[in-house]
Amino acid sequence: MKAIIVEDEIPAREELEYLIQTHSNMEIIQTFDDGLDVLKFLQGNEVDAIFLDINIPSLDGMFLATNISKFAKKPYIIFTTAYKEHAAQAFELEAFDYILKPYDEKRIAAMLIKLEAAFQRDQGESIVGEDSKNTAMEGVVSANRSSRINLRKNDNIIVTDVNEIYYAVASEKVTLVYTKTEEYMMPMSISEFHGKLPQNLFFKCHRSYTVNLTKIHEIVPWFNHTYVLRLKDIEGEVPVSRSKVKEFRQIMQL
């Protein structure tokens, strides 16, 4: 796994490089202290991860990350900064993580383990769908195993495999997202959140709900020819609105 460090403070750059080399198998192929130099370098070179300080000369880290997010092959971005106020913007750019200075070695080590695991998983995922006899649901699961999404809990950004999401529901001006063990709050509408998900894995079954089709355990007939969905491993029920019943029946082959 190849990475670069973008940091204009020499002590911080050297400390981060030491921690990466100590706690991972990552190869630091270059370090930079200027955002414009990074952009020029990336035009002719590919890297797997970028450790990016926000306050750097020429092009600040957020502007640089915005440009990098448009690349066809997007490297993992790990922001490093002394300031918390950029966390929300980092979240919008789907950064892998957001590390505060001064560095905490345990925090860095844990992040590096997670980063290398994500890289190995994404590199190892095969493209599924070659066997036309596979069911539609099997294709849904396999095609999306490597998809990730950033969820938000308090001030932390939690990089999550979309397959861990069971359902999401609108709650006033935010969207609540549920995994098997956690609840997250996304600062966006349910429609906007649903648009970030793999459309062949999640179904917007109601104007206020989207559900992971692979997590459905039981389909219960309800009033006016609608359904209530019970999910695997968690409590709670998800409604299918009358306007969505026909499409739902087609997807589930009812």
C-alpha positions in Angstrom: 0.0 0.0 0.0 1.5 3.3 -1.1 0.9 6.6 0.6 2.1 10.2 0.7 2.2 12.7 3.6 1.2 16.3 3.1 2.4 18.4 6.1 4.3 21.7 6.2 5.5 21.3 9.8 8.7 19.2 9.8 8.3 17.8 13.4 4.7 16.8 12.7 5.6 15.2 9.4 8.5 13.2 10.8 6.3 12.0 13.8 3.5 10.9 11.5 6.0 9.1 9.2 7.5 7.3 12.1 4.1 6.2 13.4 3.0 4.9 10.0 6.2 3.0 9.6 6.0 1.6 13.1 2.4 0.5 13.0 1.8 -0.5 9.4 3.3 -2.1 6.3 2.5 1.0 4.3 5.2 2.5 2.0 5.6 6.3 2.2 6.7 7.1 -1.3 6.8 10.9 -0.9 6.2 13.8 1.5 5.1 17.3 0.6 4.8 20.7 2.3 2.8 22.4 -0.5 -0.7 21.6 -1.9 0.1 22.7 -5.4 3.1 20.3 -5.5 0.8 17.5 -4.4 -1.7 18.1 -7.2 1.1 18.1 -9.8 2.5 14.9 -8.4 -1.0 13.1 -8.5 -1.5 14.0 -12.1 1.2 11.5 -13.0 1.2 9.2 -10.0 -1.3 7.0 -8.2 -1.3 6.4 -4.5 -3.5 4.4 -2.2 -3.7 6.8 0.7 -3.0 10.5 1.5 -2.3 11.9 5.0 -3.4 15.4 4.5 -2.9 18.4 6.7 -5.5 21.1 6.2 -3.5 24.2 6.7 -0.8 24.0 4.0 0.6 26.6 1.5 -0.6 27.2 -2.0 -3.7 25.0 -1.9 -5.3 24.3 1.4 -6.1 20.7 2.3 -9.8 21.0 1.9 -9.5 22.4 -1.6 -7.0 19.7 -2.5 -9.2 17.0 -1.1 -12.2 18.3 -3.2 -10.1 18.0 -6.3 -8.9 14.5 -5.4 -12.4 13.4 -4.7 -13.2 13.8 -8.4 -10.4 11.3 -9.5 -11.5 8.1 -11.2 -9.5 6.1 -8.7 -9.9 7.9 -5.3 -7.2 7.3 -2.7 -8.2 7.1 0.9 -7.9 10.6 2.5 -6.9 10.9 6.2 -7.1 14.5 7.4 -4.6 15.6 10.0 -5.2 18.9 11.8 -5.2 20.7 15.1 -8.7 22.0 14.5 -12.0 20.3 15.0 -14.1 22.7 13.0 -13.3 21.1 9.6 -14.8 17.7 10.6 -18.2 18.3 9.0 -16.6 19.3 5.7 -14.3 16.3 5.8 -17.3 14.1 6.4 -19.0 15.6 3.2 -15.8 14.7 1.2 -16.0 11.1 2.5 -12.6 11.2 4.1 -11.5 7.9 5.6 -10.6 9.5 8.9 -10.0 12.8 10.7 -7.0 12.8 13.1 -6.4 15.6 15.5 -3.0 16.9 16.6 -1.2 16.4 18.8 -1.1 12.8 17.6 -2.2 10.0 19.9 -0.2 6.9 19.0 -2.9 4.4 20.0 -5.4 6.3 17.9 -3.0 6.3 14.9 -2.3 2.6 15.3 -6.0 1.7 15.4 -6.7 3.8 12.3 -3.8 2.2 10.4 -5.1 -1.3 11.1 -8.5 -0.2 9.9 -7.1 1.4 6.8 -5.0 -1.6 5.7 -7.9 -3.9 6.3 -10.2 -1.7 4.1 -7.5 -1.6 1.4 -7.1 -5.4 1.4 -10.8 -5.9 1.4 -11.4 -3.5 -1.5 -8.5 -4.9 -3.5 -9.6 -8.5 -2.9 -13.2 -8.1 -3.9 -14.0 -9.7 -7.2 -16.6 -8.5 -9.7 -19.7 -10.5 -9.4 -22.4 -11.2 -11.8 -20.7 -13.4 -14.4 -23.0 -16.3 -13.6 -26.4 -15.3 -15.1 -28.1 -18.0 -13.1 -27.4 -16.2 -9.8 -30.5 -14.8 -8.2 -31.0 -11.0 -8.2 -30.5 -10.9 -4.5 -27.2 -12.7 -4.6 -26.0 -10.3 -7.2 -27.1 -7.4 -5.0 -25.0 -8.6 -2.0 -21.9 -9.5 -4.0 -21.7 -6.4 -6.1 -21.7 -4.1 -3.2 -19.5 -5.7 -0.6 -16.7 -3.2 -1.1 -18.9 -0.1 -0.9 -18.3 2.2 2.0 -20.1 5.2 3.4 -19.2 7.8 6.1 -21.6 7.9 9.0 -21.5 10.4 11.7 -21.8 9.8 15.5 -21.2 12.9 17.7 -18.1 14.5 16.2 -16.7 11.3 14.8 -16.7 10.1 11.2 -17.3 6.3 11.1 -16.3 4.6 7.8 -18.9 1.9 7.4 -19.5 -0.9 4.9 -23.0 -0.2 3.4 -23.9 -3.8 4.0 -23.8 -3.1 7.8 -26.7 -0.6 7.4 -30.1 -2.1 8.0 -32.4 0.8 7.4 -32.7 4.6 7.6 -35.6 6.8 8.6 -36.3 10.5 8.3 -36.5 12.5 11.5 -37.3 16.1 11.0 -34.3 17.7 9.2 -32.0 14.7 9.7 -31.8 11.0 8.8 -31.3 8.3 11.5 -29.3 5.4 10.2 -29.4 2.0 12.0 -26.8 -0.8 11.9 -27.1 -4.0 14.0 -25.7 -2.2 17.1 -25.5 1.5 16.4 -27.6 4.5 15.6 -26.1 7.4 13.5 -27.5 10.8 12.6 -26.9 12.1 9.1 -27.4 15.9 8.6 -29.4 15.4 5.4 -32.8 14.4 4.1 -33.7 10.7 3.6 -33.8 11.2 -0.2 -30.3 12.7 -0.2 -29.0 9.9 2.0 -30.7 7.2 -0.1 -29.0 8.7 -3.1 -25.6 7.9 -1.6 -26.4 4.2 -1.2 -26.1 1.4 -3.9 -29.5 1.6 -5.5 -29.7 -2.1 -6.2 -29.1 -2.9 -2.5 -31.4 -0.3 -0.9 -35.0 0.3 -1.6 -36.8 3.5 -0.7 -40.0 1.7 0.5 -41.7 4.8 2.0 -41.2 8.6 1.8 -39.5 8.4 5.2 -37.7 5.0 5.0 -35.0 3.2 3.0 -34.2 -0.4 3.7 -31.4 -2.8 3.0 -33.1 -5.6 1.0 -30.7 -8.2 2.2 -31.7 -7.6 5.9 -35.4 -8.4 5.4 -36.4 -11.4 7.5 -40.2 -11.3 7.3 -42.7 -9.5 5.1 -46.0 -9.0 6.9 -49.2 -8.1 5.0 -50.7 -4.9 6.4 -53.6 -2.6 5.9 -54.7 -1.4 2.4 -52.5 -4.1 0.7 -49.3 -2.7 2.1 -46.5 -4.5 4.1 -44.5 -4.1 7.2 -41.0 -5.4 7.1 -39.2 -7.1 10.0 -35.5 -7.2 9.8 -32.8 -9.8 10.9 -31.2 -9.4 14.3 -32.8 -6.1 15.3 -36.1 -4.9 16.6 -38.3 -2.4 14.9 -40.5 -2.5 11.8 -40.2 -0.8 8.4 -43.3 0.1 6.4 -43.8 -0.3 2.7 -46.1 2.5 1.5 -49.0 1.8 -0.8 -47.3 3.7 -3.7 -44.3 1.4 -3.4 -46.0 -1.9 -3.1 -46.0 -2.8 -6.8 -42.3 -2.1 -7.2 -41.5 -3.9 -3.9 -43.4 -7.0 -5.0 -41.5 -7.0 -8.3 -38.1 -6.7 -6.6 -38.9 -9.4 -4.0 -40.6 -11.6 -6.6 -43.8 -11.8 -4.6 
